[in-house]
Amino acid sequence: MLSALVWFRRDLRHFDHAALHHALRRAGRVHCAFVFDSGILDALPSRRDRRVEFIHASVVELDEALDALSCRAAGSGGGLLVRHGRAEEVVPRLAAELGVDAVFANRDYEPAAIARDSRVAQRLAEQGIGFVDCKDQVVFERDEVLTRDGKPFSVFTPYRNAWLKRLDADGGALDAWRIEGQAGRLAPKAPGERIPALAEIGFEPAGLSGSALPAGMRGGRALFEDFAARIDRYADARDFPALKGVSYLSTHLRFGTVSIRELAAFAHGHGSEGARAWLSELIWRDFYHMILWHHPQVVARCFRPECERLRWDEAPGLFAAWCEARTGYPIVDAAMRQLEQSGYMHNRLRMLAASFLVKDLGIDWRLGERHFAARLNDYDLAANNGGWQWAASTGCDAQPWFRIFNPVTQSQRFDPEGRFIRRYLPELAQVPERFLHAPWTLDAAAQRAAGVRIGIDYPAPVVDHAQARLRTLARFGVLKA
């Protein structure tokens, strides 16, 4: 009887799980495992990381769910074998200990993960064990959506059109990978098997409990059901950070506690303008994963090679002001405080904050991308890199370099009443609405009346936007030469 090991990674659910489905169909006995990879964890700058806490809570829930599935199907508990160590060492060792014939995993598209999986596959092969990777975290991957010339797209709109055409032609693309009737093949855990506590893997609680980000499959389900009831308003509300307009599912998509196929099927079948707009956002996710697969050099370099000629400013003081929400532009500072306090930033504000760093402060996009990578709960290399290069005008389908977000007009347009700004910048709570987006325009008497001293209680602008815009036009103008 063949046996298999399913290696869970960024797919922390038991439903619509490609690797689990294929392992259960091919093997008579299936073990499930998750590795807290010390190669990743040891590189994190803080021992209080919301993402690690989210993963840990999701792993605990997944273990319970697999155990319940196994009990119902076979009368004995299954669950996860959870280990802590370097995954490329732990997985082959665990596979050998269990005596499995193959390891199944869902495919990853990040260069470091691809290299890791190659090393794992090689070690397994040396032991006579197969390695099977499956498409799961995207709808269409790698070469599945190409131009008529058989080349990868570099512009989103024609990619989206081709993606939708492929979806219409491929009736099963959004079908779920089901395991009904097969859960009895889940292997029971050995006595004494347990999940290590956060402290045992070197981390402390980061305050995720009780936050607006519920973990695990139940958390993802609750957020999805909440969003499904208001998806029709998504197109109108999504750009306003003070409104409850977006899905808040990005972290769940990142760690696979929801199914991309289920979400895309819902949006595609719902048909409203809001649902179509949200489906486009899900297609952007496939697009950036496709870009990363075909162009792994974007991790460290500009997608547009000519943009490597750009000369960025060395301005550590300005970079620190941006990181620490001290730019003097309220909408930018409120966004940066949201990121620091919650690990989340509204998508409209991600574009604005990125544009401000690159085009107002003249700082290399790579510094901002790394700052977001260290703090975002939903950090995904493909999407984060793609979004930053879009805002910096160095990437595929990028915002044209001569279009530069004005932080004041953006603030007036997308937070007109200042509700978001006041939430994260309480020092500006008493500033009248007409001055809130540019508080440095308050005269001394108005500052006293509002209880804020510009330059003392709240910073004056670190740059003049009009002058910064001219410097950016000059910087990018060299690309025309």
N, C-alpha and C positions, 0 to 999 in steps of 0.2 A: 504494500500500500504506500503510495507516494505521500510524502509529508512536505509541508512548506512553512516558511516564516514570512509573515507580512510585517514589513518595517514601516511604521507610521512616522511621518515627518511633519509636513505642513498640510495635513489632511486629517485633523483630529475629530473624526466622526465615524460612525459605523454604517451609515446609510449612503447610498449612491457613491460608493467608494470603489474605484476601478480595480485597484490592486487586490483588495479583499474579495471582490466578486470573482476575479480570475483565479485567485488561489483556491477559493472554495470550490470552484468548478473543476479544477484540475487535480486537486489533492484530497486525499481522504482524511487527512489530519492537518489542521492549520493552527500554528502558533502565532500570536500577535505580540509585537514588541515596540517599545519607544525608547530612544536613547537621549538623555540630557547630554548633549554633545559638549564636552569640556573644551574642544577646539574652538567652539563658538562662544560658550559662556565665559571662558577665562579672558576673552578679549574685551568683554563689556566693561565700560568705565566705572560702573556703580554696582554695588551688591544689592541695591534696592531698584530693581528694574520691573516696571509694570508688565512688560512683555513676558518676562520669565514667570511672573505670578499668574498671568493669564494662561500661559501654556500649562503651568502646573495644575491649575484648577480644571482646565479642559482635559488634561490627561486623567485626573482623578475621575471625572465624570465619564470619560470614554471607557475606563476600566470597569466602572460599575455597569455601564450599558452593555458591554460585551459579556460580562458575567451574567447579566439578566437574560440576554439572548441565548447563551449557552444553557443556562438552567432550564429555560422554557423548552428548548429543543431537545436536550439530551439528559436533563435531570442532574447535571453536574456543572459547576461553575467554570468559566473560562477567564477571560480578562487579559490584561496586558502584563507582559514581562518588562519591567522598567529598569533600565540601567543608567549609570552615570560614568562617562569616560569618553575617549575619542571614538566617534562612531565608526571610523574606518578600521579600528581595531576590535571594538566591541561586537559589531555585527557579524563578522566572519567567525569570531570565537564562539558567540552564542549559537550561530547556525551549526557549527561543528558539534557543540555540546548537545544540541537537540537532535542531531542526526538528520537534518532535513535535506531534501533533494534540491530545493530551490528557495531563493529569497525573492519576494515580490515587493515592489515599491512603486509609488507614483512619481512620475518624472519631474525633475526640477530643471530650470532653464538658466540658472545663475552660473557663471563660469566656475566659481569655487565649488559649487555643489556638483557640477558635471565632473570636475576633476576628482572630487571625493568619491563619487559613485563609480568612476572608472577604476580607482584604486580598490574599492570594495569588490567590484566585479572580478578584478584580477586575483585578489586574495581568495575569493570564493572559488574561482576556476581552479586554482592550485590545489584546492581541497576536493575538487570534483563536484562542486555545488554550483547550480545555475543562478543567474541573476536576471530577473524579468522586470523591466520598467514599463509603466503604463501611462497613457495620457489621462489626466484627471483634473488638474487645476485650471485648465483653460478649455474653451469650447473647440477652437481650432488652433493648431500649433504649427510651428516650424514652417514646412513647405505646403501646408494644406490650403492656404489662400495666397495665390501668386498673381502677378500681372499676366496679361496675355502673352508676354514674351517669356514667361516662366521665371521671372525675377521677383524678389521680395519688394513689397510696396515701401515707399518712404513718405507718402502723403496719406493722411488719415481718411479723408472723405472717399477717395476711390477704393481704399481698403475696406471701409465700412460697407460700401455698395457691393463689393465682391464677397465680403463676409456674409451679408444678408442673402445674396444670390446662392452662395454655397449652402447656407442653411435651408433655403427652400428646396434645393436639389437633394440634400441629404436629410431625409425624413427622420433618421434616427439619431441625429447629432445631439439632441437634447434629452434623449431617453436616459432614464436612471439606470445605474448598474445595481441590480437587485440581488439580494442574498436570501430571499424567502425560500424556506425549505432546505437551506444548506447550513444553517447555523449549528446544527448538531455535529458538524465536523470541527468546530472550534475545540482546540485541545485544552484540557483543564490545567490550571496552574499548579505547580508543586506546593506542598504545604510550606507555610512560612514566607511565601512570596508577598512582597508589599511594595508600595510606592514610597520612595524616600521623601521625607519632608523637605520643604524649601531650605531649611538650615543645613540639611545633610548634603545639599549640592552647593552650599556656600552663599545662599541668598537670604534676604530678609523680606518680610511683607512690604510692599511698596504703596499700600493704600488703595489697592484696586477694589477691595471689598466695599460694597455699598456705593460704588461710583456709578456713573452713567454707562459703564461698559460691563454688562454682565457677561461672564465667560461661558465657554462650553457650548454644546449643541442646544441646550435649553435657552441660553442667552441669545444665541443667534436666531433661534426660532421666534423668541419673543420680539426681538427687534424687527425681524422680517414681517411678522404679522402686523405689528404696529405701522410699519411703512406701507404695507400693501393697502391699508385702509385709507392712506392719503397720497398714494402714488400719482393720482390724477392731477394733483397740485404741484408735482415735482418741478415741471418746467418753469412755472411761475415763481416758485419759492426757493429754488436751490441756490441762488446767488446771494441770498440775504442771511448773513450769519446769525442775526438775532432771531430768526424764525426757525421753527422745526420743519425744515424743508427737505433735508437729505435723509438717506437711509441709515447712516451710522453703522453700516455693515462692513466697512473696509477692513477692520481688524479681524473680523470673522472670515472674510474672504482670504486674508493673508495666511491665517492658520488653519483654514479648511474646516471650520466648525459649521459652515454652511456649504451647500453645493452650488457651484457656478451654473450647472445645468438647470437646476430647479429655479434659480433666480432668473436666468435668461429665458427659460420657458414661460415663466409667469409674465415677464415683461413683454415678450413677443406675442403671447396670446391675449394679453389684456387690451392692447390696441389703442389706448388713449394717448394724447399728446405727451402727457407726463411719463407714461410707460415707455413710449418711443425714445424720449430724451434719456431716460435711465438706461435703456438697452444700449444706447450709443456710448454711455459711460462704461458699461461692461465690455463693449467692443474695444474701446480705448485700451482696456486692460489686456485683452488678447493682442492688440496691436503692439503695445510696448514689450510684451513678452516675445513676440515675433522679432522685433527689432533687436532685442538683447541676444536672442539666439543667433541671428545672422550677423550681428555686428558687436561681438563681445568687447571690442576695443572701447565702446562708449563708456565703460565703467570708469576709465581714467582719462579719456580723450574726447574731444568734441566730435559729434557725429559728422559735422561738416568740416573736413580737414582744413579748409582755409581759415577757419576760426582759431586754429592754433597760433595764427599770427597775431592775434589780439594781445595787447599788453595791458594787464590789469594793474590796478593801483595796489601798492603795499600800504595798507592802512589798518593796522591792528586795532587802533583806537576806535575807528568807525565800525569795524567788524564786532568788537566787544559791545559797542552801543546797540548794534542791531540784535545781537544775541541776548542782551540783557534788557531789551525793551526800553532803550533810552534814546531813540532817534528823534523825539520831539514831534513825530507824526502820529497822532492818536490811533488811527486804524492799524498802522503797522505795529505799534507797541502793544495794542490790545491783542493782536494776533499772536505775537511772540509770547505774551503772558499766558494766553490760552494754551499754547504748546507746552510751556514750562510747567504749568499747573496741572494739566490733564493728560499730556501726551497726545493730544489731538489738535488739529487745526482745520478749520473749514476750508473747503477746496478753493473757493474764490480768494480767500485770504492767503492760501499757499502761493497762488499765482502772483498776488500783489506783493507779498513779503519777498518772494524770489526776485521779482522785477526790481523792487526797491534796492535790494542788496547789489544786484548786478548793474543796474542802469542809473540809479541815483548815487550809490556809493562807489561804483566802479570796481567792485571786488569780484574775484574769480568765482564763478558759479559752483566750482567744486568744493569750496569751503562751506557754502550754504548747504549743499547737498549732504555733506558729512554731518553738519549740525543737525539737520532734520533726521538723518539716518540714526543718530544716537538717541533721539528723543521720541520719534513717532511710534505710537503703539502699533500702527498699521504699516510700519516700514516695509516696503517691498522694493528691492533694488530696481527692477524694470520700470515700475511706475514712478518711483522717486527720481531716478535718473532721467527718465523721459520728460517728466514734468519740469524739472530744473532746466534741462536743455531747451525745452520749448520756451520757457520764460526768458532764458538768456539769449535766445535767437541763435543758438549754436547747434540745435538738434534737427531731427527730422520733423517736417511739417511745423517748423518753429514759427512763433510769432515774429513777423518781420522786424528787423532790428530798429527801424525808424518809428515803430509803434511803442511808445513808452508810457506805461501806466502813470497817471498823475495821482498821487496818493490822496490828495484833497478831494478831487472830483470823484474818485472811486469811493471814498468814504461817504460823500454826500449822496451818491447814487445808491449804494448798497447798505448803508446804515443811516438812513436819512434822519431818524429821530435820535440817533446816538445810543440806542439801547445796548448794543454790543459793547461799544466803547465804555460806557458807564459801568457795565458789569465787570470789566477787567481793569479799568483805570478809575477807581473810586476817588482819586484825588481831583478828577475833573467832573465829579458828580454835579456840582452846582454851576458849571459853566453853561451859559445860555446856548440853546441849540444852534443858533446862527453862527456862533464862534467855536463850537465844539470841535469841528473838523480842522480848524486852524487856530488853536488857542493863543498862539503868539501874536495874533492881531488884536487881542484885548488890550485896552489901555490900562494904566496903573490903577485907576479907580475901579474899573470893571474887574480887574484881577482881585482887588481887595473884597469887592462885593461877592465874588465867586469863591473866595477863600483859597486861592491858588496863586502862587508867585512863579511866573514863567522864568525858568532858569534856576529855580531853587526847589520848589515843590514838584514841578514837572519841567523837563528839559526844554530848552529852545531847540529849534530844528538844527540837526547836525550838518545839514547841507541845504542849500537853496535849490528847489526842484528845477526851476527854469534854467539856472546855470548848469546843474548836473545834466540836464537833458542835452544841452549843447555839447558838453564834454563827451557824452555817449555817442552823439551823432558823429563827432570827430573821430572817436575811437573806432567805431564800426565803418567809418568812411574809408579807412585804409583797405577794406576788403574789395572796394570797387576798383582799386588801382591795378 
